[in-house]
Amino acid sequence: MEKYRNECVELNEYLHSFGDLSTEPVTAYIFGLLYTLIIIAGLLGNICVIIAVLKFRFLQTVPNMFIFSLSCSDILVCCFSATITPIAAFEKRWVFGYFLCKSVPFFMGITLCFSTFTLASISVDRFLLIKCPTKQMLTKNKALLIILVTLFSSPVIFKMDTIPICGEFCDEIGWKTSYGRRVYGTILLTVQFVLPFSVIFFCYSSILYTVRKVSNKQKNLEINDDIIKRRQRTNWMLISMVVAFSVSWIGNILYHTLKDYELLPTFILNQEFLYAISVHCIAMTSTVIYCSSYYY
């Protein structure tokens, strides 16, 4: 590529010469349609959940209040992550200015942490309800969740900055070594996913085991089968939310973890933008899948 050696060239034009599929108009149209559908469905579904919880007092239970907060978080995801990320990915430059370069990754980190911590809180609430029915259910510590996610996400706001290189880019700068970035990424991975999902796995495993034992005893005593089914339905609905979140986000998590450790395979590196936007698009579907779980 002799002609690119001594001149400033748009990144899209440069990558297109190497056959990068993310520079093709048809790719942008397809993902534009997918993101539009996700945003519309996510906004409408989560707004309906919020209205329902606010309107009907009988829905204002502890689990539903957690679900209410998840819907608020999902709306922010639809407004920021599902809109700004694909535009930046296909433009191959940052067009949203200095302030959004600092704030968008920060709020995206907060909403992601908040989602996993809230799912963990729901599992703890159900665990206490099943294991300790006579004790007060989980009703507080929401402020602690926000403090924790802010604490562990705040370094992002200091590392993200705009960089003028043949156009303006928003990227992480200031890491003196790749080791520091890996340590920070590993800490975030542990706090955002490993710890919350360890709690979730323990709680729901215990719940399913206990409910199965109790159900067998109640059937022997000919207790109303509707009560048993209602409890099981609620538990499975909440578990389906966790499964939906895990399935939708696992690709994005794996991609960025491998990228931090420079372990991405060659076939992904050859189409890095395409794979990055693909796993991100799949992750955004969690905002829609959640709503389906709520209505179930």
ZASEKOL-213034 format. One record per residue: x, y, z of N, C-alpha, C, O in turn. Coordinates in steps of 0.001 Angstrom, whole numbers, padded with zeros to 6 digits, always signed. Layout:
! residues N
XYZXYZXYZXYZ...
This chain:
! residues 296
+000831-001190+000000+000000+000000+000000+000878+001257+000000+000908+002027+000959+001581+001424-001107+002555+002500-001229+001910+003868-001083+002516+004779-000519+000689+004026-001583+000068+005355-001609-000319+005853-000221-000610+007038-000062-000330+004960+000812-000741+005368+002145+000437+005734+003045+000239+006090+004207+001649+005651+002525+002808+005792+003398+003005+007220+003896+003372+007420+005054+002772+008204+003051+003101+009578+003408+001887+010498+003412+002027+011703+003205+000718+009956+003641-000464+010796+003677-001445+010300+004727-001429+009138+005133-002301+011225+005151-003316+010891+006149-004537+010324+005422-005117+010975+004552-004910+009121+005790-006002+008429+005116-007064+008035+006144-006736+007597+007246-008321+008191+005781-009413+007751+006649-009273+006256+006930-008938+005476+006038-009534+005863+008181-009363+004464+008564-010276+003547+007761-009883+002436+007405-011490+004005+007474-012413+003196+006672-011826+002880+005298-011907+001750+004815-011236+003900+004683-010643+003711+003354-009454+002763+003423-009269+001908+002557-008651+002933+004474-007457+002093+004627-007843+000628+004837-007285-000259+004192-008801+000371+005742-009215-001006+006030-009936-001638+004844-009841-002845+004620-010656-000816+004087-011371-001331+002916-010401-001933+001902-010724-002905+001220-009214-001346+001811-008221-001858+000867-007695-003225+001282-007094-003936+000477-007926-003594+002558-007501-004912+003045-008670-005893+003132-008529-006986+003680-009813-005501+002593-010963-006399+002567-011718-006487+003876-012366-007498+004147-011646-005438+004704-012385-005432+005976-013885-005344+005684-014346-004379+005075-014641-006349+006118-016072-006422+005806-016889-005339+006503-017981-004998+006048-016366-004795+007608-017118-003762+008323-017144-002444+007559-017896-001539+007919-016337-002322+006514-016338-001107+005696-017329-001194+004535-017530-000215+003817-017942-002352+004349-018909-002527+003260-020260-001908+003639-020729-002122+004756-020893-001152+002745-022190-000528+003038-023260-001531+003460-024062-001242+004348-023280-002717+002827-024307-003705+003156-024179-004162+004604-025188-004437+005255-022950-004248+005119-022741-004630+006519-023317-003573+007451-023975-003892+008441-023061-002310+007120-023586-001215+007937-025111-001198+007912-025741-000937+008937-025711-001474+006756-027174-001492+006647-027778-002618+007491-028777-002419+008182-027167-003788+007429-027683-004939+008183-027628-004666+009682-028612-004866+010394-026474-004207+010153-026347-003934+011584-027175-002722+012001-027676-002662+013124-027317-001758+011091-028176-000614+011393-029609-001051+011642-030269-000561+012559-030091-001988+010807-031446-002522+010974-031566-003303+012278-032538-003139+013014-030576-004157+012565-030605-004967+013785-030613-004088+015027-031407-004308+015942-029735-003096+015061-029675-002207+016221-030954-001389+016364-031415-001145+017479-031524-000966+015245-032774-000207+015307-033890-001046+015922-034635-000563+016775-034006-002295+015493-035022-003195+016046-034789-003436+017535-035735-003440+018323-033526-003638+017916-033194-003881+019321-033538-002666+020172-034118-002802+021249-033180-001474+019689-033439-000244+020447-034936-000019+020622-035398+000275+021725-035696-000155+019535-037148+000066+019610-037802-000945+020550-038583-000574+021427-037476-002231+020360-038068-003275+021209-037628-003113+022660-038433-003275+023577-036355-002793+022870-035842-002627+024229-036478-001454+024946-036851-001564+026114-036603-000323+024249-037211+000859+024867-038685+000626+025178-039136+000895+026292-039437+000126+024197-040872-000097+024403-041121-001126+025504-041958-000913+026382-040394-002238+025455-040591-003294+026443-040268-002847+027852-041037-003104+028779-039136-002180+028024-038729-001763+029366-039568-000611+029898-039812-000524+031101-040009+000274+029010-040912+001342+029442-042232+000744+029927-042795+001210+030918-042728-000279+029241-043963-000952+029672-043787-001601+031043-044689-001551+031878-042620-002210+031272-042345-002817+032578-042360-001752+033667-042954-001956+034726-041713-000620+033416-041652+000465+034401-043045+001002+034700-043398+001210+035860-043835+001224+033654-045194+001740+033845-046037+000755+034645-046785+001155+035538-045918-000534+034328-046709-001557+035024-046369-001598+036509-047265-001666+037350-045080-001558+036836-044670-001618+038246-045116-000366+038992-045527-000450+040149-045039+000796+038342-045452+002043+038988-046970+002132+039138-047470+002693+040113-047691+001584+038179-049149+001727+038157-049854+000771+039102-050817+001153+039767-049384-000471+039170-050090-001488+039955-049335-001779+041250-048199-002252+041229-049976-001492+042357-049327-001644+043658-048981-003098+043964-047972-003368+044616-049808-004040+043501-049547-005448+043813-048277-005958+043127-047749-007005+043501-047785-005222+042122-046541-005597+041447-045303-005025+042139-044177-005350+041762-045505-004183+043140-044377-003517+043789-043782-004386+044896-043697-003977+046053-043378-005588+044512-042695-006504+045420-041194-006272+045328-040720-005544+044455-040449-006899+046240-038994-006726+046236-038366-007205+044924-037588-006461+044327-038678-008431+044447-038096-008850+043161-038467-007921+042013-037637-007631+041151-039724-007449+042001-040153-006573+040916-039500-005196+040987-039316-004547+039957-039148-004744+042192-038435-003476+042299-037020-003611+041745-036490-002679+041141-036415-004777+041953-035113-005030+041331-035259-005061+039807-034431-004512+039080-036327-005714+039340-036584-005769+037902-036834-004363+037353-036409-004037+036245-037526-003542+038134-037759-002143+037763-036431-001421+037538-036269-000695+036557-035483-001628+038456-034179-000972+038325-033410-001509+037120-032684-000764+036462-033570-002810+036830-032936-003383+035641-033494-002756+034365-032753-002499+033416-034795-002513+034349-035409-001888+033176-034887-000470+032972-034642-000046+031842-034719+000256+034070-034140+001609+033974-032729+001542+033401-032347+002353+032558-031963+000561+033873-030603+000370+033375-030604+000005+031896-029771+000494+031132-031537-000853+031491-031619-001274+030090-031984-000116+029165-031534-000063+028021-032794+000804+029663-033141+001981+028862-031899+002827+028594-031714+003338+027489-031050+002972+029612-029790+003695+029421-028897+002978+028415-028234+003615+027596-028885+001646+028484-028093+000859+027528-028593+001102+026107-027795+001283+025187-029910+001105+025929-030483+001352+024598-030142+002750+024085-029879+002936+022897-030150+003725+024986-029919+005114+024582-028456+005417+024290-028154+006255+023440-027548+004744+024986-026126+005066+024840-025353+003964+024114-024851+004172+023010-025264+002805+024738-024417+001749+024177-024926+001247+022830-024133+001026+021914-026231+001065+022699-026800+000511+021463-026879+001536+020338-027176+001175+019199-026618+002800+020635-026652+003839+019599-025252+004335+019247-024871+004357+018077-024496+004729+020256-023189+005341+020008-022158+004321+019536-021378+004606+018627-022146+003135+020143-021134+002123+019792-021168+001720+018316-020117+001734+017676-022324+001362+017745-022316+000987+016320-021945+002135+015391-021291+001922+014370-022359+003349+015737-021993+004499+014897-020480+004683+014883-019879+004880+013827-019869+004617+016071-018414+004760+016163-017701+003617+015443-016652+003819+014830-018277+002415+015523-017638+001249+014898-017626+001352+013378-016649+000961+012740-018693+001871+012796-018753+001947+011336-018170+003248+010788-017734+003299+009638-018160+004289+011602-017506+005524+011178-015988+005391+011268-015255+006059+010539-015524+004528+012163-014088+004329+012417-013430+005617+012919-012236+005837+012714-014217+006454+013571-013705+007670+014203-014737+008131+015217-015893+007709+015179-014309+009004+016129-015194+009475+017193-015807+010812+016794-015087+011784+016569-017126+010864+016706-017813+012072+016246-018657+012706+017349-019454+013605+017079-018486+012243+018600-019378+012688+019676-018715+013634+020680-019346+014020+021664-017470+014008+020450-016834+015005+021300-016163+014448+022542-016296+013271+022879-015433+015342+023215-014603+014972+024362-015436+014472+025542-015099+013461+026158-016528+015184+025857-017319+014841+027047-017906+013440+026946-017831+012671+027905-018487+013097+025804-019082+011766+025648-018014+010678+025590-018274+009537+025973-016820+011017+025117-015722+010039+025128-015384+009642+026556-015071+008484+026834-015451+010619+027462-015173+010343+028870-016348+009657+029565-016158+008731+030353-017564+010120+029266-018724+009705+030058-019401+008425+029578-019861+007636+030404-019474+008198+028268-020199+007030+027754-019603+005711+028244-020351+004877+028754-018274+005478+028112-017714+004221+028646-017916+004088+030149-018099+002984+030664-017881+005218+030850-018088+005212+032297-019489+004719+032646-019646+003833+033486-020511+005292+032001-021884+004888+032282-022185+003486+031765-022999+002773+032350-021538+003088+030676-021711+001722+030186-021171+000722+031197-021773-000327+031421-020022+001049+031816-019464+000184+032855-020367+000101+034066-020530-000967+034655-020959+001236+034442-021863+001267+035594-023107+000415+035333-023501-000384+036183-023722+000580+034166-024953-000170+033886-024693-001669+033817-025527-002465+034247-023538-002058+033276-023210-003484+033201-023008-004064+034589-023540-005128+034909-022232-003356+035423-022027-003807+036803-023350-003832+037562-023632-004762+038317-024152-002794+037348-025430-002705+038055-026332-003881+037698-027030-004412+038562-026322-004287+036440-027155-005413+036011-026747-006704+036707-027600-007429+037220-025438-006998+036730-024987-008249+037350-025198-008228+038859-025571-009244+039446-024962-007077+039495-025179-006976+040936-026661-007086+041274-027026-007672+042292-027510-006525+040425-028951-006611+040671-029451-008036+040498-030268-008504+041291-028970-008737+039467-029331-010147+039294-028884-010972+040495-029591-011882+040929-027705-010649+041029-027229-011342+042230-028117-011019+043426-028408-011897+044238-028552-009760+043538-029428-009359+044645-030768-010076+044575-031315-010481+045601-031297-010234+043361-032555-010969+043192-032396-012407+043657-033271-012948+044333-031276-013026+043295-031051-014421+043696-030919-014540+045213-031407-015503+045804-030262-013565+045843-030134-013573+047305-031500-013388+047954-031819-014042+048947-032309-012487+047383-033658-012262+047904-034494-013537+047841-035183-013874+048804-034440-014246+046719-035185-015499+046587-034629-016564+047528-035383-017354+048097-033315-016581+047686-032673-017542+048585-033153-017344+050024-033485-018307+050716-033185-016079+050464-033641-015785+051825-035119-016115+051989-035546-016590+053041-035895-015860+050940-037331-016141+051004-037606-017635+051146-038511-018039+051876-036821-018451+050447-037021-019903+050477-036389-020531+051716-036995-021376+052374-035168-020108+052025-034423-020719+053123-034815-020171+054489-034837-020901+055481-035125-018875+054530-035449-018236+055814-036753-017457+055673-036733-016228+055739-037873-018124+055482-039140-017439+055203-039650-016567+056335-040464-015672+056107-039181-016814+057562-039667-016033+058702-038882-014743+058902-039300-013873+059666-037746-014615+058219-036925-013416+058374-037308-012367+057333-037962-012662+056333-036874-011117+057605-037173-010027+056682-036441-010240+055361-035257-010575+055349-037144-010046+054258-036536-010222+052946-035597-009060+052634-035643-008018+053288-034760-009247+051642-033800-008235+051225-034539-007017+050679-035283-007127+049704-034334-005845+051310-035045-004649+050876-034141-003426+050757-034613-002361+050359-032864-003543+051087-032004-002359+051077-030659-002658+050436-030510-003616+049677-029677-001810+050759-028311-001920+050223-028209-001561+048747-027184-001838+048124-029249-000950+048168-029151-000500+046782-028055+000565+046634-027322+000598+045646-027972+001423+047640-026938+002467+047583-025548+001847+047538-024657+002360+046861-025364+000751+048255-024073+000065+048258-023733-000465+046870-022572-000433+046461-024729-000950+046149-024501-001434+044787-023949-000320+043899-022972-000511+043175-024592+000844+043969-024177+001964+043129-022768+002414+043497-021964+002735+042622-022471+002436+044808-021136+002834+045258-020084+001868+044743-019022+002287+044282-020376+000580+044820-019412-000433+044384-019144-000362+042884-017993-000387+042450-020213-000273+042099-019996-000236+040651-019302+001055+040239-018486+001055+039317-019621+002153+040913-018946+003410+040610-017470+003318+040953-016618+003808+040211-017170+002685+042087-015787+002536+042537-014955+001768+041528-013837+002170+041209-015489+000672+041028-014709-000184+040138-014774+000255+038675-013958-000189+037866-015725+001114+038324-015807+001589+036945-015137+002942+036760-014811+003314+035632-014924+003686+037841-014417+005049+037742-013067+005187+037058-012852+006204+036399-012132+004232+037166-010864+004406+036443-011029+004561+034941-010165+005146+034287-012125+004048+034375-012341+004170+032937-012440+005626+032527-011962+006003+031457-013060+006458+033371-013284+007847+033005-011977+008619+032908-011906+009639+032223-010944+008137+033593-009659+008816+033540-008781+008294+032410-007837+008969+031999-009076+007108+031906-008239+006509+030871-008742+006808+029460-007951+006842+028516-010037+007024+029309-010574+007294+027985-010296+008738+027586-010470+009654+028389-009864+008937+026348-009589+010285+025866-009639+010288+024344-009508+009249+023696-009833+011492+023788-009841+011621+022338-008413+011758+021825-007573+012408+022448-008152+011133+020675-006817+011141+020084-006935+011579+018622-007625+010918+017846-006277+012680+018227-006341+013121+016829-005319+012397+015954-004141+012754+015944-005780+011368+015213-004910+010644+014284-005693+010451+012987-006476+009509+012866-005481+011338+012023-006259+011264+010770-007749+011175+011082-008457+010316+010556-008210+012068+011936-009564+012005+012462-009484+011803+013964-008437+011424+014489-010580+012053+014654-010567+011960+016116-011035+010581+016564-012034+010058+016069-010297+009999+017510-010621+008677+018036-010788+008763+019547-010176+009602+020206-011620+007886+020080-011806+007778+021527-011267+006425+021952-011791+005385+021554-010214+006443+022763-009577+005183+023122-008981+005303+024514-008869+006395+025069-008603+004158+025064-007954+004132+026368-006489+004502+026204-005770+003898+025408-006050+005506+026969-004657+005913+026945-004148+005988+028377-004933+005939+029324-002861+006105+028529-002292+006311+029855-001791+005060+030536-001143+005145+031579-002078+003888+029965-001532+002670+030553-000049+002578+030203+000317+002522+029029+000796+002564+031226+002239+002536+030979+002679+001202+030390+003606+001146+029581+002014+000139+030797+002334-001189+030267+001042-001944+029995-000010-001612+030541+001130-002955+029151-000036-003796+028886-000422-004587+030130-001571-005004+030276+000544-004792+031027+000268-005531+032264-000761-004788+033118-001673-005400+033674-000606-003457+033220-001556-002674+034010-002961-002770+033460-003923-002885+034219-003086-002722+032136-004405-002843+031506-004995-004222+031747-006201-004353+031956-004161-005245+031720-004644-006604+031950-005108-006785+033386-006129-007426+033637-004364-006225+034325-004747-006330+035737-006093-005659+035962-006974-006215+036618-006247-004454+035411-007504-003729+035559-008657-004491+034908-009743-004589+035479-008416-005033+033706-009447-005803+033017-009842-007053+033781-011014-007429+033812-008853-007700+034402-009129-008909+035187-009936-008580+036430-010840-009327+036805-009611-007455+037074-010368-007027+038257-011817-006733+037877-012744-007152+038570-012005-006012+036774-013365-005717+036313-014134-006991+035984-015307-007124+036333-013470-007923+035312-014110-009192+034964-014551-009933+036222-015649-010488+036273-013694-009937+037227-014006-010627+038482-015170-009969+039199-016085-010647+039668-015133-008633+039284-016170-007903+040017-017491-007899+039253-018556-008062+039847-017419-007712+037935-018639-007602+037139-019331-008938+036901-020556-008989+036793-018556-010027+036817-019149-011296+036404-018858-012467+037337-019785-013155+037766-017603-012702+037653-017246-013907+038412-017913-013916+039782-018571-014894+040139-017755-012845+040553-018343-012805+041898-019874-012834+041869-020469-013660+042561-020543-011953+041084-022010-012002+041056-022564-013345+040601-023532-013839+041179-021963-013944+039573-022504-015200+039058-022165-016386+039960-022849-017409+039916-021131-016262+040767-020872-017284+041787-021981-017262+042830-022474-018308+043253-022369-016050+043242-023479-015894+044189-024773-016415+043575-025531-017134+044227-025022-016050+042324-026242-016477+041631-026316-017996+041523-027361-018592+041785-025210-018618+041139-025188-020077+040983-025476-020770+042312-026252-021723+042366-024848-020287+043381-025067-020893+044698-026520-020735+045137-027143-021694+045591-027061-019521+045001-028419-019252+045478-029465-020066+044724-030324-020696+045342-029399-020059+043395-030423-020763+042626-030268-022279+042699-031257-023007+042607-029048-022758+042861-028861-024199+043066-029520-024631+044369-030193-025660+044428-029317-023828+045415-029934-024123+046711-031447-024014+046640-032164-024828+047222-031933-023000+045919-033375-022794+045789-034038-023972+045074-035052-024491+045540-033472-024390+043953-034059-025495+043190-034069-026789+043992-035026-027561+043936-032995-027016+044736-032923-028221+045570-033983-028180+046667-034663-029175+046918-034122-027029+047317-035090-026892+048410-036522-026985+047896-037359-027666+048489-036802-026292+046784-038156-026293+046224-038568-027697+045800-039720-028091+045985-037644-028443+045239-037949-029817+044820-038316-030688+046025-039262-031473+045965-037563-030541+047114-037863-031314+048322-039220-030931+048894-040026-031791+049249-039461-029614+048979-040723-029137+049549-041895-029548+048665-042950-029931+049171-041718-029470+047348-042793-029828+046420-043197-031284+046576-044385-031606+046556-042226-032158+046730-042515-033583+046909-043293-033827+048196-044219-034637+048227-042910-033120+049257-043620-033275+050528-045049-032761+050419-045985-033386+050918-045209-031591+049747-046538-030999+049625-047455-031859+048758-048656-031944+049014-046894-032488+047744-047703-033371+046899-048198-034568+047689-049327-035027+047511-047344-035062+048555-047739-036194+049394-048847-035805+050360-049674-036632+050742-048852-034520+050753-049869-034043+051685-051091-033487+050962-052025-032993+051593-051073-033575+049611-052187-033115+048773-052477-031633+048960-053634-031215+048990-051412-030843+049085-051552-029396+049185-051794-028829+047790-051357-029411+046798-052485-027700+047712-052874-027093+046444-051706-027048+045463-050665-026450+045735-051903-027686+044331-050847-027767+043317-050579-026414+042662-049485-026188+042146-051560-025510+042675-051381-024189+042071-050302-023387+042788-049553-022647+042151-050215-023528+044099-049200-022809+044872-047808-023273+044473-046894-022466+044299-047661-024583+044331-046365-025150+043940-045965-024642+042562-044825-024227+042355-046905-024676+041621-046603-024247+040255-046263-022763+040198-045389-022357+039432-046948-021947+041007-046688-020515+041011-045278-020217+041503-044582-019376+040934-044862-020900+042551-043509-020702+043071-042460-021139+042058-041462-020453+041837-042702-022285+041454-041748-022785+040468-041676-021864+039253-040602-021638+038695-042818-021341+038856-042846-020458+037688-042041-019190+037952-041292-018739+037086-042188-018619+039130-041427-017416+039482-039935-017692+039492-039147-016916+038951-039556-018796+040106-038131-019140+040170-037542-019363+038780-036445-018888+038486-038262-020079+037931-037758-020338+036586-037705-019071+035748-036826-018928+034898-038638-018147+035975-038609-016871+035266-037355-016090+035627-036690-015532+034755-037035-016054+036918-035845-015330+037368-034569-016008+036880-033605-015338+036510-034569-017331+036880-033402-018065+036372-033229-017814+034874-032105-017690+034387-034341-017739+034149-034258-017488+032701-033646-016126+032412-032973-015953+031396-033873-015151+033299-033251-013840+033144-031736-013950+033230-031015-013334+032446-031261-014736+034184-029818-014931+034353-029230-015639+033138-028177-015252+032630-029921-016680+032678-029442-017428+031508-029408-016526+030278-028454-016567+029501-030446-015713+030103-030508-014805+028954-029355-013811+028985-028723-013546+027963-029091-013269+030158-027980-012321+030302-026650-013000+029987-025814-012442+029275-026460-014201+030518-025199-014927+030323-024960-015246+028854-023868-015027+028331-025997-015769+028190-025859-016165+026788-025581-014954+025899-024754-015019+024990-026275-013855+026167-026124-012675+025313-024782-011970+025517-024251-011371+024581-024234-012035+026726-023005-011296+027022-021736-012127+026942-020647-011554+026911-021824-013440+026908-020626-014277+026985-019658-014005+025831-018444-013995+026030-020194-013783+024621-019327-013516+023475-018558-012218+023630-017362-012160+023344-019243-011173+024084-018610-009871+024279-017542-009932+025365-016464-009355+025224-017854-010636+026449-016901-010774+027554-015661-011534+027100-014532-011124+027373-015883-012638+026408-014764-013459+025940-013895-012690+024949-012667-012771+025000-014530-011950+024055-013787-011179+023055-012842-010181+023720-011657-010132+023390-013363-009388+024655-012548-008346+025286-011501-008927+026232-010425-008351+026396-011808-010056+026851-010809-010706+027705-009629-011197+026871-008473-010982+027235-009923-011854+025759-008856-012324+024867-008080-011153+024268-006872-011247+024051-008779-010057+024004-008111-008878+023446-007149-008268+024458-006040-007873+024098-007565-008188+025723-006693-007651+026770-005402-008450+026878-004328-007891+027097-005520-009759+026722-004350-010639+026859-003686-010954+025511-002807-011811+025418-004136-010229+024459-003560-010383+023118-003597-011842+022651-002623-012366+022111-004747-012478+022873-004920-013887+022520-005982-014104+021443-006392-015237+021190-006421-013024+020814-007418-013174+019757-006826-013963+018590-005716-013666+018149-007551-014961+018085-007035-015743+016944-006915-014879+015694-007543-013825+015592-006114-015329+014759-005816-014554+013552-007060-014248+012729-007194-013146+012196-007972-015212+012619-009156-014985+011788-010035-013873+012356-010749-013206+011608-009988-013669+013675-010730-012557+014277-009970-011249+014082-010575-010219+013783-008657-011282+014247-007846-010082+014041-007976-009555+012618-007909-008346+012392-008160-010450+011665-008307-010034+010264-009625-009304+010014-009735-008529+009063-010626-009549+010863-011932-008876+010760-012335-008375+012150-013446-008638+012610-011441-007663+012808-011639-007305+014217-012869-006442+014437-013625-006682+015378-013084-005446+013594-014242-004568+013756-015548-005340+013583-016513-005102+014309-015578-006253+012635-016793-007025+012373-017147-007920+013557-018305-007977+013969-016159-008615+014100-016424-009495+015242-016778-008687+016489-017634-009094+017275-016122-007550+016667-016396-006717+017838-017836-006212+017828-018524-006265+018848-018290-005724+016677-019654-005206+016601-020672-006338+016642-021796-006136+017103-020301-007519+016171-021214-008670+016203-021503-009107+017637-022661-009292+018010-020443-009272+018448-020655-009707+019832-021339-008612+020636-022097-008903+021561-021078-007348+020287-021754-006248+020981-023240-006235+020649-024074-006016+021527-023571-006468+019390-024976-006503+018975-025723-007622+019690-026854-007434+020139-025091-008779+019794-025707-009905+020511-025915-009553+021978-026944-009896+022560-024941-008868+022577-025060-008469+023986-026242-007531+024194-026917-007599+025221-026493-006659+023227-027591-005700+023356-028966-006373+023349-029945-005793+023819-029039-007597+022818-030328-008298+022804-030817-008627+024209-031988-008955+024398-029925-008542+025195-030341-008812+026580-031421-007840+027030-032258-008187+027863-031413-006618+026484-032424-005627+026868-033812-006032+026391-034816-005620+026973-033872-006841+025329-035152-007314+024798-035559-008624+025462-036726-008822+025801-034589-009514+025645-034880-010821+026243-035394-010659+027663-036275-011402+028095-034844-009684+028397-035327-009418+029752-036834-009184+029753-037563-009759+030561-037289-008330+028835-038714-007991+028795-039568-009230+028572-040631-009378+029175-039103-010111+027709-039839-011351+027453-039950-012179+028724-040990-012780+028993-038874-012209+029507-038890-012950+030772-039872-012327+031749-040590-013042+032448-039914-010979+031806-040830-010307+032726-042275-010662+032399-043054-011003+033289-042629-010579+031112-044018-010811+030724-044427-012259+030917-045602-012559+031130-043448-013161+030842-043749-014564+031121-044161-014733+032574-044455-015847+033007
